[in-house]
Amino acid sequence: MNLRSDLPVGSPRWATRRTQWKALGLTDGDLDKPKVAVVNSSSGLAPCFSHLDPVAAAVKRSVEQAGGVAFEIRTVAPTDFIMSAGGRGGYVLSSRDLLANDIEAVVDGALLDGMVCLSSCDKTTPGQLMAAARIDVPTLVVSCGYQRSGTADGGEPADIEEVFVQAGHLASGRTTFEGLCYLSSRAIRGPGVCTGMGTANSMHIAAEALGMARPGSTPVRANSERMWAAADAAGATILDAIARDLRPRRVLTAGAFANAVMAMLAVSASINTVKHLQAVAREAETDIDVYRLFEEYAKTVRPLAAVRPNGPDSIEMFEDAGGARAVLHRLREYLHTGALTVTGRTVSEELLGAEVHDGQTIRAVEHPRGDHPTVLVVRGSLAPDTAIVKLSVTERRTPDFRGPARVFEDPAAAIETVEAGRVRRGEVLVLRGLGRLGNPGMGMASSVVFALDGAGLAGHVAVVTDGQLSGLVNQGIVVGEVSPEAADDGPLRLLRDGDEIDIRLPDRRVDLLVDAEELDRRRSQDRRGTGTPGGRPAGWLSLYARSAEPLPKGATLRGR
C-alpha cells in the first residue's frame, strides 16, 4: 500500500519519528504498516463514556491482529448534562467542534492512515464525523452503546430525561424533593449513553445510515456481546478501507445524506441531528442543504418507530427488532441504495438478508406509528432562514398557536416568572439572545420548557427561542433554534412584549404579525441587539463565537 504515513527514509522527520516509536516498542516492520488512530473520547466525568478505555484496548488489538499499528488518541469528552452548567450552556454545542479539532490536530498532524472513532455521548459522533469529512482519511465509527435504564415504582421505566422533566415539576408541587431524589438514584444502571431516542442514539443510527458505521451495529447495549463484536471487527474493516483508499468523501455523498435524513425521520430522531448532519456536510465541502432534505422527505417519510419519549417503546425493544438496519430495510424503496458504505459494499448489498424481528416496534412504511413527521423545519417572517420543531409520534394533530409574546433574555428570569404563576395561557414565551453569538456556543432553553410542563402549561403556552433544546423535547409547541438569531440582527431582536406571533405547523410557518413599517422603525431606533448578560466571555467560547457560521450551515468553525 502507498501510505501517507510513510515518510522519506533517512529524512529528519523519518528519523525522529522512528526514534520515538521505537521507544514505544514498535519494530522497523511495524513502521511499514498502516497506522490507525483509535479515537477515544473517554472521561470519568459521566457514565456516557466511562467504559470506553477497555473498548479502545479491544479495538487496538483488532487493528494489530489485522496487520496495522494502532495509536490511541484522546479528545475532549462532551457531556450535556454535566457541561451545560457553565458558560450558560455554551460548552455543549461548541465542544463538538473542539472535539473535531482535537482529532484533526493529531491525525492530520501525524499523517496517520485511518481512524476508528469510539462513538458515545451526543457531540462525540458529529464531532468525529466532521473530522473525518474534513481530513478525509478512511474512518470507521463504532457505537459504544446505551446505558441500562432503571425502573421507578410499579416497574415504570426511569431514565435521566425523566429526571430532567421531573425537576421542572418541583416548584409546582407536582413532584417532591424526595421523589425527585428517588428517581434520580434509580435512573441509570450502567455505563453508556442516555436510553431514549435522543441525540446520542439518533447520531449513532445516523452514522450507520450515512455508511460510516458497520451495517447492523446501531443502536447497541453498552458492554453487550454485540458491542464487543463490533469492536473486534473494527480492525479488519478499517484496514480494508485503507487498502481500498475508501475515504469518507466517497461515502458521504448526496445519496448518503438523503438516506440519513430519511432514517432520522423514520425513527423520530433528535432535532439536533439536523444541524449536526449539516455540519458534517459542510466539513465535507459539499453544497448539500440538510435542512431542505428534512423539508423534502418530511412530505413522505413517517415515523416507523416510537421509542421513548416519542412513544411507549424502549430502545432495547428497538434494537431487538432489528435497529437501524431494519429501519433502512423498511425504507429501501426510497433509499439511494447505490451509496457506498465503509465496508466497500453498497447499501443495497448490505441490506441483503436484513430482517425486521418485530413488525410492531418497527412498522412498515404503509402502516407507520404516526401520521405526521415529528422533526419539522419551519420558516416565516420570524424565522426567515430556519427553525426546528419536535413533535411526539403520538400527537393526534399538528397544532397551531397564536398569541402575544412575553420576551425574556435570560432563561432563569423566564423560569422564575413561570414558577411565580405570572405566565398566562395563550401567551408565546420568547427566549432570545441564546444563539451561537448572543450566548457564545448556544444557550439551553430546555429547562424553561420543562418548567412550563411542571406548571401545567405545556400546550397552553408556546415557546419560541434562538437557543438549543434537549434532543428529546416534545412537550407542547416549542420552536427552537430560530435563525437568524437575535444577536445576528434577526427579526427576533425586534420583538416587543404583546406582539402577536402566529405558529402554523401544518404550513411549516412561524410569523411575527407586526407590519414592516413598524419593524423598520424599531430597527432604526435600536441597534443594540441582544448581548450576553455579564459581558462576552474570553477563551474558547469567545473563539467559537467569532468563528462559527450560522445554524443553517451547521454552526461549524468555517466562517469569519
ROSE-648060 format. One record per residue (C-alpha): x, y, z. Coordinates in Angstrom, 1 decimal, decimal comma. Layout:
ATOM        u        v        w
ATOM        X        Y        Z
...
This chain:
ATOM        u        v        w
ATOM      0,0      0,0      0,0
ATOM      1,0      3,6     -0,7
ATOM      0,6      5,0      2,8
ATOM      0,6      8,7      3,6
ATOM      2,3      7,9      6,9
ATOM      5,4      6,6      5,0
ATOM      8,0      9,4      5,2
ATOM     11,1      9,5      3,1
ATOM     13,5      7,0      4,7
ATOM     16,5      8,7      6,2
ATOM     14,9     12,2      6,4
ATOM     15,0     14,1      9,7
ATOM     11,2     13,6     10,2
ATOM     11,5      9,9      9,5
ATOM     14,4      9,5     11,9
ATOM     12,9     11,4     14,8
ATOM      9,6      9,6     14,3
ATOM     11,4      6,2     14,3
ATOM     13,2      7,2     17,4
ATOM     10,0      8,0     19,3
ATOM      8,1      5,0     18,1
ATOM     10,9      2,6     18,8
ATOM     10,8      3,9     22,3
ATOM      7,1      2,7     22,4
ATOM      8,2     -0,8     21,4
ATOM      7,5     -0,7     17,7
ATOM      9,8     -2,5     15,3
ATOM     11,0     -1,4     11,9
ATOM      8,5     -3,8     10,4
ATOM      5,7     -2,0     12,3
ATOM      6,8      1,3     10,7
ATOM      5,8     -0,1      7,3
ATOM      2,3     -1,0      8,4
ATOM     -0,9      1,1      8,2
ATOM     -1,1      3,4     11,2
ATOM     -4,5      3,8     12,7
ATOM     -5,8      6,3     15,3
ATOM     -8,2      4,8     17,8
ATOM    -10,1      8,0     18,8
ATOM    -11,1      7,6     22,4
ATOM    -13,3     10,3     23,9
ATOM    -13,3      8,7     27,4
ATOM    -13,8     10,5     30,7
ATOM    -14,6      9,8     34,3
ATOM    -17,0     12,7     34,4
ATOM    -20,1     10,9     33,2
ATOM    -21,3      7,3     32,6
ATOM    -21,7      8,1     28,9
ATOM    -18,1      7,2     28,2
ATOM    -16,8      5,8     31,5
ATOM    -16,4      2,4     29,9
ATOM    -14,5      3,4     26,7
ATOM    -10,9      2,6     27,8
ATOM    -11,4     -1,2     27,6
ATOM    -13,2     -0,7     24,2
ATOM    -10,2      1,2     23,0
ATOM     -7,9     -1,6     24,1
ATOM    -10,1     -4,2     22,2
ATOM    -10,1     -2,0     19,0
ATOM     -6,3     -1,6     19,3
ATOM     -5,9     -5,4     19,4
ATOM     -8,2     -5,9     16,4
ATOM     -6,2     -3,4     14,4
ATOM     -2,9     -5,1     15,3
ATOM     -4,4     -8,6     14,5
ATOM     -5,5     -7,3     11,1
ATOM     -2,0     -6,1     10,3
ATOM     -1,9     -2,5     11,4
ATOM     -0,4     -0,4     14,1
ATOM     -2,9      1,3     16,5
ATOM     -2,3      4,6     18,4
ATOM     -4,9      5,5     21,0
ATOM     -5,6      9,3     21,0
ATOM     -7,8     11,3     23,3
ATOM    -10,2     14,1     22,8
ATOM    -12,4     16,3     24,8
ATOM    -15,4     14,3     26,1
ATOM    -18,5     16,4     25,9
ATOM    -21,5     15,6     28,2
ATOM    -24,5     17,8     28,0
ATOM    -26,0     17,2     31,5
ATOM    -22,7     18,0     33,2
ATOM    -21,0     20,6     30,9
ATOM    -24,1     22,7     30,4
ATOM    -23,7     24,0     34,0
ATOM    -21,1     26,6     33,0
ATOM    -20,9     29,1     30,2
ATOM    -24,7     29,5     30,2
ATOM    -24,7     26,2     28,3
ATOM    -22,4     27,3     25,6
ATOM    -19,9     24,5     26,0
ATOM    -22,5     21,9     24,9
ATOM    -22,6     22,6     21,1
ATOM    -19,1     24,2     20,9
ATOM    -17,4     21,2     22,3
ATOM    -18,5     19,3     19,2
ATOM    -16,2     21,5     17,2
ATOM    -13,4     21,4     19,8
ATOM    -13,5     17,6     19,5
ATOM    -13,3     17,7     15,7
ATOM    -10,2     20,0     16,1
ATOM     -8,7     17,6     18,6
ATOM     -8,9     14,8     16,0
ATOM     -7,6     16,9     13,1
ATOM     -4,6     18,1     15,1
ATOM     -3,4     14,6     15,9
ATOM     -4,5     12,5     12,9
ATOM     -3,6     15,1     10,3
ATOM     -0,6     16,4     12,1
ATOM      0,9     12,9     12,4
ATOM     -0,2     11,9      8,9
ATOM     -1,9      8,7     10,2
ATOM     -3,6      6,5      7,6
ATOM     -7,0      6,0      9,1
ATOM     -9,1      6,1     12,3
ATOM    -11,6      4,2     14,3
ATOM    -13,8      6,5     16,3
ATOM    -15,4      5,3     19,6
ATOM    -18,8      7,0     19,5
ATOM    -20,7      7,7     22,7
ATOM    -22,3     10,9     24,1
ATOM    -24,3     13,4     22,0
ATOM    -21,5     15,5     20,5
ATOM    -18,9     12,8     20,0
ATOM    -20,4     11,3     16,9
ATOM    -21,0     14,5     15,0
ATOM    -17,5     15,8     16,0
ATOM    -15,9     12,6     14,8
ATOM    -17,8     12,6     11,5
ATOM    -16,9     16,3     11,0
ATOM    -13,2     15,5     11,5
ATOM    -13,5     12,5      9,1
ATOM    -15,1     14,6      6,5
ATOM    -12,6     17,4      6,9
ATOM     -9,3     15,5      6,9
ATOM    -10,7     12,7      4,6
ATOM     -8,8      9,7      5,8
ATOM    -10,5      6,2      6,0
ATOM    -12,7      6,2      9,1
ATOM    -15,0      3,8     10,9
ATOM    -17,4      4,8     13,6
ATOM    -18,0      2,3     16,4
ATOM    -21,0      2,8     18,6
ATOM    -20,2      2,1     22,2
ATOM    -23,7      1,7     23,4
ATOM    -26,5      2,9     25,6
ATOM    -26,9      2,5     29,3
ATOM    -29,2      0,2     31,2
ATOM    -32,1      2,2     32,5
ATOM    -33,6      1,9     35,9
ATOM    -37,2      1,5     36,9
ATOM    -39,5      3,6     39,1
ATOM    -42,3      2,4     41,3
ATOM    -44,6     -0,1     39,6
ATOM    -41,9     -1,1     37,1
ATOM    -42,3      2,1     35,1
ATOM    -39,1      2,9     33,1
ATOM    -36,9      5,6     34,6
ATOM    -34,2      7,5     32,7
ATOM    -32,2     10,7     33,0
ATOM    -34,5     12,6     30,7
ATOM    -37,4     11,8     33,1
ATOM    -35,3     13,2     35,9
ATOM    -34,8     16,4     33,8
ATOM    -38,6     16,6     33,3
ATOM    -39,5     15,9     36,9
ATOM    -37,0     18,6     38,1
ATOM    -39,2     21,1     36,3
ATOM    -42,2     19,9     38,3
ATOM    -40,6     20,5     41,7
ATOM    -41,6     24,2     42,0
ATOM    -45,3     23,5     41,2
ATOM    -45,5     20,7     43,7
ATOM    -46,3     18,0     41,0
ATOM    -43,3     16,1     42,4
ATOM    -41,5     16,2     45,8
ATOM    -37,8     16,6     46,5
ATOM    -37,7     13,1     48,0
ATOM    -39,5     11,7     44,9
ATOM    -37,0     13,5     42,6
ATOM    -34,0     12,1     44,5
ATOM    -35,6      8,6     44,5
ATOM    -36,0      8,8     40,7
ATOM    -32,5     10,3     40,2
ATOM    -31,0      7,4     42,2
ATOM    -32,7      4,8     40,1
ATOM    -32,5      6,3     36,6
ATOM    -29,1      4,9     35,4
ATOM    -27,9      1,3     36,0
ATOM    -24,7      1,2     34,0
ATOM    -22,4      2,9     31,5
ATOM    -23,4      4,2     28,1
ATOM    -25,4      7,0     26,6
ATOM    -28,9      8,0     27,5
ATOM    -31,5      5,4     26,6
ATOM    -34,1      7,4     24,8
ATOM    -34,2      8,4     21,1
ATOM    -32,2     11,4     22,0
ATOM    -29,2     12,9     20,2
ATOM    -26,7     10,1     21,1
ATOM    -28,7      7,1     19,9
ATOM    -30,0      9,2     16,9
ATOM    -26,5     10,1     15,8
ATOM    -25,3      6,5     16,2
ATOM    -28,1      5,5     13,8
ATOM    -27,3      8,4     11,5
ATOM    -23,6      7,2     11,3
ATOM    -24,9      3,8     10,1
ATOM    -27,3      5,4      7,7
ATOM    -24,5      7,5      6,3
ATOM    -22,5      4,4      5,7
ATOM    -19,8      5,4      8,2
ATOM    -20,6      2,6     10,8
ATOM    -20,8     -1,1     10,1
ATOM    -24,3     -2,1      9,0
ATOM    -26,3     -3,6     11,8
ATOM    -24,2     -2,1     14,6
ATOM    -26,6      0,6     16,0
ATOM    -28,1      1,1     18,4
ATOM    -26,4     -1,3     20,9
ATOM    -26,4     -2,1     24,6
ATOM    -23,2     -0,9     26,2
ATOM    -20,8     -3,7     27,1
ATOM    -23,0     -6,3     25,3
ATOM    -21,7     -9,1     23,2
ATOM    -22,8     -7,2     20,1
ATOM    -20,8     -4,1     21,1
ATOM    -17,7     -6,2     21,8
ATOM    -18,2     -8,0     18,4
ATOM    -18,2     -4,6     16,7
ATOM    -15,0     -3,6     18,5
ATOM    -13,4     -6,9     17,4
ATOM    -14,4     -6,4     13,8
ATOM    -13,1     -2,8     13,6
ATOM     -9,5     -3,7     12,8
ATOM    -10,3     -5,7      9,7
ATOM    -12,9     -3,2      8,5
ATOM    -10,6     -0,1      8,8
ATOM     -7,5     -1,9      7,3
ATOM     -9,7     -3,0      4,3
ATOM    -10,9      0,6      3,9
ATOM     -7,3      1,9      4,0
ATOM     -6,3     -0,7      1,4
ATOM     -9,2      0,4     -0,9
ATOM     -8,4      4,1     -0,2
ATOM    -12,1      4,3      0,8
ATOM    -12,1      7,8      2,1
ATOM    -15,1      9,5      3,9
ATOM    -15,9     11,8      1,0
ATOM    -16,5      8,8     -1,2
ATOM    -19,1      7,6      1,3
ATOM    -20,6     11,0      2,4
ATOM    -22,4     11,7     -0,9
ATOM    -25,7     13,4     -1,5
ATOM    -27,4     10,0     -1,5
ATOM    -25,8      9,1      1,8
ATOM    -27,2     12,3      3,4
ATOM    -30,6     11,7      1,9
ATOM    -30,5      8,2      3,4
ATOM    -29,6      9,5      6,8
ATOM    -32,3     12,2      6,8
ATOM    -34,9      9,5      5,9
ATOM    -33,7      7,3      8,7
ATOM    -33,9     10,2     11,2
ATOM    -37,5     10,9     10,2
ATOM    -38,4      7,2     10,4
ATOM    -37,0      6,9     14,0
ATOM    -38,3     10,3     15,1
ATOM    -34,8     11,4     15,9
ATOM    -33,4     14,2     17,9
ATOM    -33,9     17,7     16,4
ATOM    -30,1     18,2     16,9
ATOM    -29,4     15,7     14,1
ATOM    -30,4     18,4     11,6
ATOM    -27,6     20,8     12,5
ATOM    -25,1     18,0     13,1
ATOM    -25,7     16,4      9,7
ATOM    -25,5     19,9      8,1
ATOM    -22,1     20,4      9,9
ATOM    -20,8     17,1      8,5
ATOM    -21,9     18,0      5,0
ATOM    -20,2     21,4      5,4
ATOM    -17,0     19,8      6,5
ATOM    -17,1     17,5      3,5
ATOM    -17,2     20,7      1,4
ATOM    -20,4     19,8     -0,3
ATOM    -23,3     22,1     -1,2
ATOM    -25,9     19,7      0,4
ATOM    -28,7     21,5      2,3
ATOM    -29,7     19,1      5,1
ATOM    -32,5     21,4      6,2
ATOM    -34,1     21,3      2,8
ATOM    -33,7     17,5      2,8
ATOM    -35,6     17,3      6,0
ATOM    -38,3     19,5      4,5
ATOM    -38,5     17,4      1,3
ATOM    -38,6     14,0      2,9
ATOM    -41,0     15,1      5,7
ATOM    -43,6     15,1      2,9
ATOM    -43,5     11,3      2,6
ATOM    -41,5      9,6      5,4
ATOM    -43,4      9,0      8,6
ATOM    -42,2      7,6     11,9
ATOM    -41,9      3,8     11,8
ATOM    -40,7      3,6     15,4
ATOM    -41,9      5,2     18,6
ATOM    -39,0      4,9     21,1
ATOM    -39,3      6,9     24,4
ATOM    -40,1      9,7     24,8
ATOM    -41,7      9,7     21,3
ATOM    -43,9      6,7     22,3
ATOM    -44,0      3,8     24,6
ATOM    -41,2      1,6     23,3
ATOM    -37,8      1,2     24,9
ATOM    -34,5      1,4     23,0
ATOM    -33,9     -2,2     23,9
ATOM    -37,1     -3,2     22,0
ATOM    -36,0     -1,2     19,0
ATOM    -32,5     -2,8     19,0
ATOM    -34,1     -6,3     19,3
ATOM    -36,5     -5,6     16,5
ATOM    -33,5     -5,0     14,2
ATOM    -32,4     -1,5     14,9
ATOM    -31,1      0,8     12,2
ATOM    -30,6     -1,9      9,6
ATOM    -34,3     -3,0     10,0
ATOM    -35,4      0,7      9,5
ATOM    -33,3      1,0      6,4
ATOM    -34,7     -2,3      5,2
ATOM    -38,2     -0,8      5,6
ATOM    -37,2      2,3      3,7
ATOM    -35,3      0,5      0,9
ATOM    -37,7      1,6     -1,9
ATOM    -36,9      5,2     -1,1
ATOM    -33,2      4,9     -0,3
ATOM    -30,2      5,7     -2,5
ATOM    -29,2      2,1     -2,5
ATOM    -26,1      2,6     -4,7
ATOM    -24,4      4,7     -2,0
ATOM    -21,2      3,2     -0,7
ATOM    -20,6      2,2      2,9
ATOM    -17,3      1,9      4,9
ATOM    -17,2     -1,8      4,1
ATOM    -16,8     -1,1      0,4
ATOM    -20,2     -2,5     -0,3
ATOM    -23,3     -0,6     -1,3
ATOM    -26,4      0,0      0,8
ATOM    -28,2     -2,4     -1,5
ATOM    -25,6     -5,2     -0,9
ATOM    -25,6     -4,5      2,9
ATOM    -29,4     -4,8      3,2
ATOM    -29,5     -8,3      1,6
ATOM    -30,8    -10,6      4,3
ATOM    -31,9     -7,8      6,6
ATOM    -34,9     -8,6      8,7
ATOM    -37,4     -6,9     11,0
ATOM    -37,8     -9,1     14,1
ATOM    -40,8     -7,2     15,5
ATOM    -43,2     -5,6     13,0
ATOM    -45,0     -3,6     15,6
ATOM    -41,9     -2,0     17,0
ATOM    -40,5     -1,1     13,5
ATOM    -43,5     -0,7     11,3
ATOM    -43,8     -1,0      7,5
ATOM    -44,0      2,3      5,6
ATOM    -47,6      1,6      4,8
ATOM    -48,5      1,4      8,5
ATOM    -46,4      4,0     10,3
ATOM    -46,5      4,7     14,0
ATOM    -47,7      8,2     13,3
ATOM    -49,4     10,1     10,5
ATOM    -47,2     13,2     10,6
ATOM    -43,5     14,0     10,6
ATOM    -42,0     14,6     14,0
ATOM    -39,0     16,7     13,0
ATOM    -40,2     19,9     11,3
ATOM    -38,2     22,6      9,7
ATOM    -40,3     25,8      9,8
ATOM    -39,7     29,2      8,3
ATOM    -41,6     32,5      8,2
ATOM    -41,2     36,2      9,0
ATOM    -39,9     35,4     12,5
ATOM    -37,5     32,7     11,2
ATOM    -36,5     33,7      7,7
ATOM    -33,8     31,1      7,5
ATOM    -34,9     28,2      9,6
ATOM    -36,3     27,0     12,9
ATOM    -36,9     23,5     14,3
ATOM    -39,9     21,9     16,0
ATOM    -40,2     18,4     17,5
ATOM    -43,5     16,7     17,9
ATOM    -44,4     13,4     19,5
ATOM    -45,2     10,3     17,4
ATOM    -48,5     10,1     19,4
ATOM    -49,5     13,7     18,6
ATOM    -53,1     13,5     17,3
ATOM    -52,8     16,6     15,2
ATOM    -50,2     19,1     14,1
ATOM    -51,1     22,0     16,2
ATOM    -51,4     25,7     15,5
ATOM    -50,9     28,5     18,1
ATOM    -51,4     32,3     18,0
ATOM    -50,8     34,6     20,9
ATOM    -49,0     37,6     22,4
ATOM    -45,3     37,5     23,1
ATOM    -43,6     37,5     26,5
ATOM    -40,0     38,3     25,9
ATOM    -37,1     37,1     28,0
ATOM    -33,3     37,3     27,5
ATOM    -32,4     35,2     30,5
ATOM    -33,8     31,6     31,0
ATOM    -33,5     32,0     34,8
ATOM    -35,8     35,0     34,7
ATOM    -38,3     33,1     32,5
ATOM    -38,3     30,2     34,9
ATOM    -38,9     32,5     37,9
ATOM    -41,8     34,1     36,1
ATOM    -43,3     30,7     35,2
ATOM    -42,9     29,4     38,8
ATOM    -44,5     32,6     40,2
ATOM    -47,6     31,9     38,1
ATOM    -47,2     35,1     36,1
ATOM    -47,3     33,4     32,6
ATOM    -50,8     33,2     31,2
ATOM    -52,3     30,6     28,9
ATOM    -52,4     31,7     25,3
ATOM    -49,0     33,5     25,5
ATOM    -45,9     32,9     23,5
ATOM    -42,9     32,8     25,7
ATOM    -39,9     34,1     23,8
ATOM    -36,3     33,4     24,8
ATOM    -33,8     35,3     22,8
ATOM    -30,1     36,0     22,9
ATOM    -29,3     32,3     23,3
ATOM    -27,9     31,7     19,9
ATOM    -24,3     30,9     18,9
ATOM    -23,4     34,7     19,0
ATOM    -25,7     36,1     21,7
ATOM    -24,8     33,2     24,1
ATOM    -21,5     32,0     22,7
ATOM    -21,8     28,3     21,9
ATOM    -25,6     28,5     22,2
ATOM    -27,6     28,5     25,4
ATOM    -30,0     25,9     26,6
ATOM    -33,8     26,6     26,7
ATOM    -35,0     23,1     27,8
ATOM    -35,3     24,0     31,5
ATOM    -37,9     26,6     30,6
ATOM    -39,9     24,1     28,6
ATOM    -39,9     21,7     31,5
ATOM    -40,8     24,4     33,9
ATOM    -43,9     25,2     31,8
ATOM    -44,7     21,5     31,7
ATOM    -44,4     21,4     35,5
ATOM    -46,8     24,3     35,8
ATOM    -49,3     22,5     33,7
ATOM    -48,9     25,0     30,8
ATOM    -47,4     22,7     28,1
ATOM    -49,6     23,0     25,1
ATOM    -51,2     26,2     26,5
ATOM    -48,1     28,4     26,2
ATOM    -45,9     28,2     23,2
ATOM    -42,1     28,8     23,3
ATOM    -40,0     30,5     20,6
ATOM    -36,2     30,7     21,1
ATOM    -32,9     31,1     19,2
ATOM    -31,4     28,7     21,8
ATOM    -30,9     25,0     21,6
ATOM    -33,0     22,3     23,2
ATOM    -32,7     18,8     24,5
ATOM    -32,9     16,3     21,7
ATOM    -35,9     14,7     23,4
ATOM    -38,0     17,8     23,9
ATOM    -41,6     17,5     22,7
ATOM    -43,7     19,0     25,5
ATOM    -46,1     21,4     23,9
ATOM    -45,3     23,7     21,0
ATOM    -41,6     24,7     21,0
ATOM    -40,0     26,5     18,1
ATOM    -36,2     26,3     18,7
ATOM    -33,0     27,4     17,0
ATOM    -34,6     30,3     15,2
ATOM    -32,3     31,7     12,6
ATOM    -31,1     34,3     12,1
ATOM    -30,7     34,7     15,9
ATOM    -31,5     37,9     17,7
ATOM    -27,8     38,8     18,1
ATOM    -27,3     38,3     14,4
ATOM    -29,9     41,0     13,6
ATOM    -32,7     38,5     13,2
ATOM    -36,4     39,6     13,5
ATOM    -36,4     38,0     17,0
ATOM    -34,4     41,0     18,1
ATOM    -37,2     43,4     17,2
ATOM    -39,9     41,6     19,2
ATOM    -41,7     43,5     22,0
ATOM    -44,0     42,2     24,7
ATOM    -47,5     41,9     23,3
ATOM    -46,5     41,4     19,7
ATOM    -48,7     38,7     18,1
ATOM    -46,9     35,5     17,0
ATOM    -48,6     33,0     14,6
ATOM    -47,4     29,4     14,6
ATOM    -48,9     27,3     11,9
ATOM    -47,2     23,9     11,9
ATOM    -49,2     22,3      9,1
ATOM    -47,9     25,1      6,9
ATOM    -44,5     25,0      8,5
ATOM    -44,6     28,7      9,4
ATOM    -43,8     30,9     12,3
ATOM    -44,7     34,6     11,7
ATOM    -44,5     37,9     13,6
ATOM    -47,7     39,8     13,0
ATOM    -46,2     43,2     13,0
ATOM    -46,1     45,3      9,8
ATOM    -42,9     46,0      8,0
ATOM    -43,1     49,8      8,7
ATOM    -43,2     49,3     12,4
ATOM    -40,3     46,8     12,3
ATOM    -38,2     49,3     10,2
ATOM    -38,9     52,0     12,8
ATOM    -37,8     49,7     15,7
ATOM    -34,7     48,7     13,7
ATOM    -33,7     52,3     13,2
ATOM    -34,2     53,2     16,8
ATOM    -32,5     50,2     18,4
ATOM    -29,2     49,0     17,1
ATOM    -28,1     47,4     20,4
ATOM    -29,1     43,9     19,7
ATOM    -29,2     41,4     22,5
ATOM    -25,9     40,6     24,2
ATOM    -24,7     38,1     26,8
ATOM    -25,6     39,1     30,4
ATOM    -22,4     39,8     32,2
ATOM    -20,4     40,6     29,0
ATOM    -18,7     38,5     26,4
ATOM    -16,5     35,6     27,7
ATOM    -12,9     35,1     27,0
ATOM    -11,2     31,8     26,0
ATOM    -12,7     29,0     23,9
ATOM    -16,3     30,4     23,8
ATOM    -15,1     33,7     22,6
ATOM    -13,2     31,9     19,8
ATOM    -16,2     29,9     18,9
ATOM    -18,5     32,9     18,7
ATOM    -16,1     34,8     16,4
ATOM    -15,7     31,8     14,0
ATOM    -18,9     29,8     14,0
ATOM    -21,2     30,0     10,9
ATOM    -25,0     30,4     11,2
ATOM    -27,0     27,3     12,1
ATOM    -28,3     26,7      8,6
ATOM    -24,6     26,0      7,7
ATOM    -24,2     23,7     10,7
ATOM    -22,6     26,2     13,1
ATOM    -19,2     25,0     12,1
ATOM    -15,9     26,9     12,6
ATOM    -15,5     27,7      8,9
ATOM    -16,7     31,4      9,0
ATOM    -15,5     34,9      9,6
